[in-house]
Amino acid sequence: MQDHFKKKPHFPITLKYIDPTYMIRAVKSNASDNVYCTLLAHSALHGAMAGYTGFTVAPVNGRHAYIPFYVSPGPSVQSSSAPDHHLCR
């Protein structure tokens, strides 16, 4: 991107990269985080005790759901986790 903008000297830029993983836990955890993580852990444990493998747990439409790994989005794919996706209905 810097090479592209170097071609335009009348348009100076300052390019900074902010790693989004730092934004996730930039503040101290609070009681709500504790409750949320406990609910996710309980849901994951229930799924494992029910015999499910290869899944993750996430809230979908206000309820915790088991989402198979092959459906969960990769680093560049996010449309399959949208609430209106056919697997989330």
N, C-alpha and C positions, 0 to 999 in steps of 0.2 A: 504494500500500500504506500509506503514511503517513496518508492521509486515512481509510482504513478503521480504523486503530488509534487515530486521534485521537478517534474516537467512543467509545473504551473507555479512560477516563482511569485506571482502576485497572490497566491493562496497559501500562506504558511500554515503548517499544522504542527501539533505536538501529539504524537501517537503514544498512547499508554495502553498496556494490556493489564487488565484486572482479572485474575483467576477467579472464576465464580465459586470455586470451592471454599474460598476464604469468606465469601459473603454468607454462606450457609450458617457458620458458627462464629460470627464476628462478635457476638454478645454472649454473656454468661447464660447458662441454661436456667430456667425457672421451673416452678411447680407444674405448669402446663406441659412443658417439655417432658418432664418425668412421667406424667400421666400418659401422654401420647406414646412415648417409647415403651411404656409398660403394656399398653393396649396392643401395639404392634408385636411385641414379644409374645404376648399371650396368644394372639391370632396365629403367629408363626408356629408356636408350640402345638396348638390344637391341630393345625394342618399336618404337622409332622407326625403327631400321635395318631392321626386318622390315616396315615400311610402315604400321604402326598409327598412327592419329591420334585425337585426342579421347579420351584415356585418362589415368588416373593409376595409379600403382603403389602397392600396399599389401600388407602381409602378410595372408594369409588361410589359416587352418588350418596355420600354420607354413611356408607357401610364399609367395613373391612372386607376385602376380597382377596382370594388367592389368584395371582396372576402368573401363568406359566412363563418361564424364562424366555421361551421363543416368542412370546407376545410382547414382553416388556421392551421399551424403546432402547435403542443403542444410543451412542453419543450424538448422532446426527438425525435420528428418527424420533419424532415426538408425536406424530399424528395418532399412533395406535393407543396412546394413553389418554387421549381426549375423552371427556365424559360422554360425548355423543358417538363414540366408536361402537361398532356393533357388538364387540365382546364385552363392553361395559354396561350393556343394558340389562 
